[in-house]
Amino acid sequence: MAIVETDFQKILTSRHATRQFDTSVTISRTEMLQMLDEAMTAPSALNRQPWRVVVIDSDDARKTLKPLMGTNGTQNPTASALVLFLADLKTSEHIGSVFDAAVSADKMSQAARDHLEPIINKIEQASPKPALQAALSMDTALAIMQFMLVAQEHGYDTGAMTGFDHDHIVSALDLDANRYAPVMLIAVGKAVGQLSASYREPASQITTFK
Ligand SMILES: Cc1cc2nc3c(=O)[nH]c(=O)nc-3n(C[C@H](O)[C@H](O)[C@H](O)COP(=O)(O)O)c2cc1C
């Protein structure tokens, strides 16, 4: 399925947390990568792009995830895919080659590359793990929000989840749990039933101007 909605207001206002999906809907891996490419136009501090993604769309991986889903029992068996966003706590191991690619693509100067890479490495080495994880998760969350809106643009619905077993999900997927911190799982597919907008406090109530 290609892009089906381009009205940004509609994309914003039609996104609702979805927990039950139409099991007949599949999303091709090509389209999933396209949606992720769109989502990863998100900014990140120093453009360090710490996000890593695992798309769970096979029966085997769903089985692996089943006992780790906490109270979120309906998304795993019904969503077209579950997309796990991780923050890579060792961004230093890939940022050099990412920046090299940026220089080759004329999207970054060599001077900027040589200036930024050591800063990123230094932050990683000097930061206590909880602070580093919080900062990299903040970058990753921007891509996650974009992913939910991009999915809406493609005609799908999403449901964000943090209510899963953070301590075991990374190793269950055969990844290094010391390196990758789970940030959020996003269920994606076509919603079953009618969803309605939840309440938000008006901006006038939560904003001060100074
Ligand atoms: C960080 C985050 C974690 C969430 N975790 C869960 C979850 O584990 N299970 C769930 O059913 N909904 C979860 N939600 C969905 C929220 O309950 C939902 O977004 C919120 O009630 C607002 O509703 P709306 O998304 O329809 O606007 C989560 C949302 C966010 C942003």
The ligand as an ORCA input file, in Angstrom:
! r2SCAN-3c Opt
* xyz 0 1
  C       5.011      5.889     25.722
  C       3.638      5.267     25.577
  C       3.406      4.021     26.127
  C       2.160      3.415     25.972
  N       1.986      2.137     26.427
  C       0.826      1.510     26.179
  C       0.667      0.143     26.509
  O       1.579     -0.522     26.989
  N      -0.534     -0.442     26.260
  C      -1.559      0.242     25.683
  O      -2.612     -0.346     25.470
  N      -1.439      1.549     25.339
  C      -0.278      2.193     25.564
  N      -0.106      3.499     25.172
  C      -1.211      4.198     24.493
  C      -1.802      5.340     25.365
  O      -2.612      4.801     26.360
  C      -2.563      6.301     24.445
  O      -1.675      6.812     23.485
  C      -3.190      7.451     25.224
  O      -4.208      6.977     26.070
  C      -3.770      8.523     24.320
  O      -4.691      7.973     23.414
  P      -4.524      8.162     21.837
  O      -3.197      7.569     21.465
  O      -5.669      7.403     21.234
  O      -4.563      9.617     21.527
  C       1.123      4.112     25.300
  C       1.381      5.367     24.757
  C       2.622      5.935     24.867
  C       2.886      7.268     24.227
*
